[in-house]
Amino acid sequence: MKGQNPIEEYPVKILIVDDKKENLLSLQVILADKGYEFVEATSGKDALRILLKSQDFAIILMDVQMPLMDGFETAELIRQSDKLKHVPIIFLTANMNTTDYIFKGYQSGAVDYMIKPLSAEILQAKVMVFTELYKKNRELRLREEEATALNAKITKANEELAAQYIAIEKYATELKKKNTELDAFTHISSHDLQEPLRKIQTFTNIILAKEYPNLSPDGQAKFERILYSTNRMRELINDLLTFSRTNITDRIYENTDLNIIIENVKEALRENIKEKNASIITDLHGKINIIPFLFIQLIENLVNNALKFSQKEIPLQIEIKSRIVSGEELQNDKLSSEENYCHISFKDNGIGFEPEHSEKIFGVFQRLHSRDIYDGTGIGLAIVKKIVENHNGIINATAKPMEGATFNIYIPQK
């Protein structure tokens, strides 16, 4: 039965041995209503046969005077079995009235004896003592088995944890090696790869400055294309370096005024903003707990993205708003309901994009338009997303073609 104590699932079994049926019945009547299960044996051999099949008896009540094999002989044979020698035996007899006879009973393996006619109360009391002892021993044995099984599980779990720890250590070593390789790549990208580009740019500029009039129109176009391509390559390398550097390990947060961040970006992109006749409108709540230099990069990339994908006929307008809101109010599965977040909304009136591309735009080298129409490396928004994730936040985007785009950023606040 579900929920039942395993100790109570198995009844207490008593083996009663007597060559007379009436005596077997009498014992069962005396011990009735105690929850015992009785197994009858009408001779010593019958008792041994039963005990060969089952050793799970709480006590053996045995008559001494039986034909062929008496109780003493049967008890001695029982005691020779390692599995049965601990089962208590009580002799029942009318003749155990001498010291030698009593000693022989104990010597053959009995723990107690009773003289017939039996006292029902005394028999019940003695049987109860041994059955309770049996129950306690069985309970202890079951607890030991459970403890052994639990220890085996713990041992297995520890072995699995040890294996996982070894795997983690191996992964950490490999990760350290990869980081070393990444540092080497960063060094190569920032020095060795850019040096040939600088030379190409320098010599191309010299040729264009001194020999431009002497070049054919086709030659002029080719050199201008070379200069454009080298500039794009340098821009791509710089963006890749920026993307790799955003994965920092030392995250130093500061309580920073968002207005200062926006002003720094406006100053850095002043010429680009002026060229596009763009305006930036802000409605900011104040300070936010962020990594300042990364957040400047984030806002700068979003502004650059808006400038790049602005509509030619309409002056670009960018709106940046912020507020502190509880996670519970936002009801977003990706955000904790127990934390507060700074919600930053970045909205522009540019060319927008199809709604099905709202995830694709954050991928590295993902472009929705031809490079001939809109310049860029396809890394800017990937950097934005990575910076947001480094702040343990999330970002999403909504848009419609020719109606602009809105980027929603959620940064947890302590």
C-alpha positions in Angstrom: 0.0 0.0 0.0 1.3 3.5 -0.9 2.8 5.3 2.1 2.8 2.2 4.3 5.7 1.7 6.6 7.9 -1.0 5.0 8.4 -2.6 8.4 4.6 -3.3 8.6 4.3 -4.7 5.1 5.5 -8.1 6.3 3.7 -9.9 9.1 5.6 -11.4 12.1 5.9 -15.2 11.4 5.9 -17.8 14.2 6.8 -21.4 13.6 4.9 -23.8 15.9 6.2 -27.4 16.0 4.1 -30.2 17.7 3.1 -33.7 16.6 -0.4 -33.2 18.0 -2.9 -31.0 16.0 -4.8 -30.0 19.1 -1.6 -28.5 20.6 -1.0 -26.5 17.4 -4.5 -25.2 17.5 -4.2 -24.4 21.2 -1.1 -22.2 20.6 -2.8 -20.3 17.8 -5.9 -19.6 20.0 -3.7 -18.3 22.8 -1.7 -16.0 20.5 -4.6 -15.0 18.3 -5.5 -11.3 17.5 -1.8 -10.2 17.8 -1.2 -9.9 14.1 1.1 -13.0 14.0 1.3 -15.4 11.0 1.5 -19.0 12.1 3.3 -21.7 10.2 2.6 -25.3 11.4 5.1 -28.2 11.5 4.0 -31.6 12.8 7.5 -33.1 13.3 11.1 -32.1 13.6 11.8 -33.1 10.0 8.8 -31.1 8.9 10.1 -28.1 10.8 13.6 -28.4 9.1 12.0 -28.7 5.7 10.0 -25.5 6.3 13.1 -23.7 7.6 15.1 -24.6 4.5 12.6 -22.7 2.4 12.1 -19.7 4.7 14.3 -18.4 7.5 12.3 -15.3 8.3 10.7 -16.3 11.6 10.5 -14.2 14.7 10.4 -17.2 17.1 10.0 -21.0 17.1 7.7 -22.6 19.6 8.6 -26.3 19.8 7.4 -29.3 21.6 10.2 -31.5 23.1 8.6 -34.9 23.0 8.0 -35.8 19.4 8.5 -39.2 17.6 11.5 -39.9 15.4 13.2 -36.6 16.1 12.6 -34.8 19.3 12.8 -31.1 20.0 16.4 -31.2 21.3 17.7 -32.9 18.1 15.7 -30.5 15.9 17.1 -27.5 17.8 20.7 -28.7 17.5 20.3 -29.1 13.7 18.7 -25.6 13.5 21.6 -24.1 15.3 24.1 -25.5 12.8 22.7 -23.1 10.1 24.2 -19.7 10.1 21.0 -18.2 8.9 18.9 -19.8 11.6 21.1 -19.9 14.6 19.8 -16.5 15.8 16.1 -17.4 15.7 15.0 -17.9 19.3 13.5 -21.2 20.3 11.1 -21.8 23.2 10.6 -25.4 24.3 7.1 -26.5 25.4 7.1 -29.6 27.5 5.5 -31.3 30.5 8.7 -33.1 31.6 11.3 -30.3 32.0 11.3 -30.7 35.7 15.0 -31.6 36.4 18.1 -29.5 36.2 19.8 -31.8 33.8 16.8 -31.8 31.5 16.6 -28.0 31.6 20.4 -27.7 30.9 20.0 -30.0 27.9 17.3 -27.7 26.6 19.5 -24.7 26.8 22.5 -26.6 25.5 20.6 -27.7 22.4 19.9 -24.0 21.5 16.7 -22.9 23.3 16.5 -19.4 24.8 13.6 -20.3 27.2 11.1 -23.1 28.1 7.6 -23.4 29.4 6.0 -26.2 31.4 2.6 -27.6 30.2 -0.1 -26.9 30.9 0.8 -23.5 29.5 -0.1 -20.2 31.1 -1.7 -18.1 28.3 -0.6 -14.7 29.9 3.1 -15.9 30.4 3.3 -17.3 26.9 1.8 -14.2 25.3 4.3 -12.0 27.3 7.3 -14.1 26.3 6.3 -14.3 22.7 5.7 -10.5 22.6 9.2 -9.8 24.0 10.9 -11.9 21.2 8.6 -10.6 18.4 9.2 -7.0 19.4 13.0 -7.7 19.5 12.6 -9.3 16.0 10.7 -6.2 14.8 13.5 -3.9 16.1 16.2 -6.0 14.5 14.3 -6.1 11.2 13.8 -2.3 11.3 17.5 -1.8 12.0 18.4 -4.1 9.2 16.1 -2.2 6.8 17.6 1.1 7.9 21.1 -0.3 7.3 20.1 -1.4 3.8 18.6 2.0 3.1 21.7 3.7 4.5 23.9 1.4 2.3 21.8 2.2 -0.8 21.9 5.9 0.1 25.7 5.8 0.5 26.0 4.0 -2.8 24.0 6.9 -4.4 26.1 9.5 -2.7 29.3 7.7 -3.8 28.0 7.6 -7.4 27.0 11.3 -7.2 30.4 12.2 -5.8 32.0 10.2 -8.6 29.9 12.0 -11.2 30.7 15.4 -9.5 34.4 14.5 -9.6 34.1 13.7 -13.3 32.3 16.9 -13.9 34.9 18.8 -12.0 37.6 17.2 -14.1 35.7 18.2 -17.2 35.2 21.7 -16.0 38.9 22.0 -15.2 39.7 20.7 -18.7 37.3 23.2 -20.2 38.8 26.0 -18.1 42.2 25.1 -19.3 41.0 25.1 -22.9 39.2 28.4 -22.4 42.3 29.9 -21.0 44.2 28.7 -24.0 41.5 30.1 -26.3 41.7 33.5 -24.5 45.4 33.5 -24.9 44.9 32.9 -28.6 42.3 35.6 -28.7 44.7 38.0 -27.1 47.3 37.1 -29.7 44.7 37.7 -32.4 43.8 41.0 -30.9 47.4 42.0 -30.9 47.8 40.9 -34.5 44.6 42.7 -35.6 45.6 45.9 -33.9 49.1 46.0 -35.1 50.2 43.5 -37.8 47.0 43.5 -39.8 46.6 47.2 -39.8 50.2 48.1 -40.7 49.9 46.9 -44.4 46.6 48.7 -44.6 48.2 51.9 -43.4 50.8 51.6 -46.1 48.3 50.9 -48.8 46.3 53.9 -47.7 49.4 56.1 -47.5 50.7 55.2 -51.0 47.2 55.4 -52.5 46.7 58.9 -51.1 50.2 60.0 -52.4 49.3 58.7 -55.9 45.9 60.4 -55.8 47.4 63.6 -54.6 50.3 63.8 -57.0 49.3 61.7 -60.1 45.5 62.2 -60.1 45.4 64.5 -63.1 47.7 62.1 -65.1 45.4 59.1 -64.4 42.8 58.0 -66.8 39.2 58.1 -65.6 39.2 54.3 -65.2 42.5 54.5 -63.2 41.2 57.3 -61.0 38.1 55.1 -60.2 40.2 52.1 -59.4 42.5 54.0 -57.0 39.4 55.5 -55.3 38.0 52.0 -55.0 41.3 50.8 -53.4 41.1 53.7 -50.9 37.5 52.9 -50.1 38.2 49.2 -49.6 41.1 49.8 -47.3 39.0 52.2 -45.2 36.3 49.6 -45.0 38.8 46.9 -44.0 40.2 49.1 -41.2 36.7 49.9 -40.0 35.9 46.2 -40.0 39.0 45.3 -38.0 38.2 48.1 -35.5 34.7 46.8 -35.1 35.9 43.2 -34.6 38.3 44.4 -31.9 35.5 46.4 -30.2 33.3 43.3 -30.3 36.0 41.1 -28.7 36.8 43.6 -26.1 33.2 43.9 -24.9 33.5 40.4 -23.4 35.3 41.7 -20.3 35.8 39.9 -17.0 36.3 42.9 -14.8 32.9 44.5 -14.7 33.2 47.8 -12.7 29.8 49.4 -12.3 29.4 53.1 -11.6 26.3 55.1 -10.8 26.4 57.2 -13.9 24.2 60.1 -15.2 22.7 59.0 -18.6 22.6 62.7 -19.7 26.4 62.8 -19.5 26.6 59.6 -21.6 24.4 61.1 -24.3 26.4 64.4 -24.3 29.6 62.5 -24.8 28.2 60.6 -27.7 26.7 63.8 -29.3 30.1 65.4 -29.0 31.9 62.4 -30.6 29.4 62.3 -33.5 28.8 66.0 -33.9 29.9 66.2 -37.5 27.8 63.1 -38.5 24.7 64.4 -36.7 25.1 67.8 -38.4 25.6 66.2 -41.8 22.3 64.3 -41.4 20.5 67.4 -39.9 19.5 65.1 -37.0 18.1 66.0 -33.6 18.4 64.0 -30.4 15.5 64.4 -27.9 16.0 63.0 -24.4 13.7 62.3 -21.4 16.0 60.6 -18.9 15.3 59.8 -15.3 18.8 60.4 -14.0 21.6 58.0 -12.9 21.9 54.4 -13.7 24.2 51.6 -12.4 26.3 50.7 -15.5 29.8 50.2 -16.9 30.3 53.7 -18.3 32.8 53.2 -21.1 30.8 50.2 -22.5 27.5 52.2 -22.3 29.1 55.1 -24.3 29.9 52.5 -27.0 26.3 51.2 -26.8 24.7 54.6 -27.3 27.2 55.6 -29.9 26.5 52.4 -32.0 22.7 53.0 -31.7 23.1 56.6 -32.9 25.4 55.6 -35.7 22.8 52.9 -36.7 20.1 55.5 -36.8 22.2 58.0 -38.8 23.1 55.3 -41.3 19.5 54.1 -41.9 17.8 57.5 -41.9 15.4 58.6 -44.6 16.7 61.0 -47.2 13.6 63.2 -47.4 12.9 63.5 -43.7 15.2 65.0 -41.0 16.3 62.3 -38.6 14.8 62.5 -35.1 16.0 60.3 -32.3 14.2 60.0 -29.0 15.9 58.5 -26.0 13.9 57.9 -22.8 14.6 56.1 -19.5 12.7 55.0 -16.4 13.0 52.7 -13.5 10.4 49.9 -13.4 9.9 46.7 -11.5 10.3 43.3 -13.2 6.9 42.4 -11.9 5.3 45.3 -13.8 7.2 44.3 -17.1 5.9 40.7 -17.0 8.7 39.4 -19.2 9.7 35.8 -18.9 13.4 36.8 -19.4 13.3 39.2 -16.5 13.1 38.6 -12.8 9.9 39.8 -11.1 11.9 40.5 -7.9 14.3 43.0 -9.5 14.1 46.6 -10.6 15.2 47.5 -14.1 16.2 50.6 -16.0 14.2 50.6 -19.2 15.9 52.6 -21.9 13.9 53.3 -25.1 15.8 54.4 -28.2 13.5 55.4 -31.1 14.2 56.9 -34.5 12.2 57.8 -37.6 14.5 56.0 -40.1 13.8 53.4 -42.7 12.9 50.7 -40.1 12.8 47.0 -41.1 10.4 44.1 -41.5 9.2 42.8 -38.1 10.4 39.3 -38.9 14.0 40.6 -38.8 13.8 41.8 -35.2 16.2 39.0 -34.0 18.4 38.8 -37.1 19.6 42.4 -36.9 21.6 41.6 -33.7 23.7 38.9 -35.4 27.4 39.4 -36.3 27.7 40.3 -40.0 24.0 40.3 -40.4 22.8 42.9 -43.0 19.3 43.6 -44.3 20.5 45.8 -47.1 23.1 45.8 -49.8 26.5 47.4 -48.9 26.2 49.5 -52.1 23.0 51.1 -50.6 24.0 51.4 -46.9 27.6 51.3 -45.8 28.8 49.4 -42.7 30.3 46.2 -41.3 27.2 44.5 -39.9 28.7 44.3 -36.4 27.4 47.5 -34.7 24.1 46.1 -33.3 25.9 42.8 -32.3 28.2 44.9 -30.2 25.1 46.6 -28.7 23.5 43.3 -27.7 26.8 42.0 -26.3 27.2 45.1 -24.1 23.6 44.7 -22.8 24.2 41.0 -22.0 27.4 42.0 -20.1 25.1 44.1 -17.9 22.9 41.0 -17.4 20.2 42.8 -19.3 18.1 42.1 -22.5 17.4 44.1 -25.6 14.7 43.8 -28.2 13.7 45.8 -31.3 10.4 46.6 -33.0 10.0 48.3 -36.4 8.0 48.8 -39.5 9.4 49.7 -43.0 9.7 53.5 -43.4 8.3 54.1 -40.0 11.4 53.9 -37.9 12.7 51.5 -35.3 12.5 51.3 -31.5 15.1 49.5 -29.3 14.1 48.6 -25.8 16.9 47.9 -23.3 16.4 46.5 -19.8 19.3 46.8 -17.3 18.9 45.3 -13.8 19.5 47.8 -11.0 20.6 47.0 -7.5 
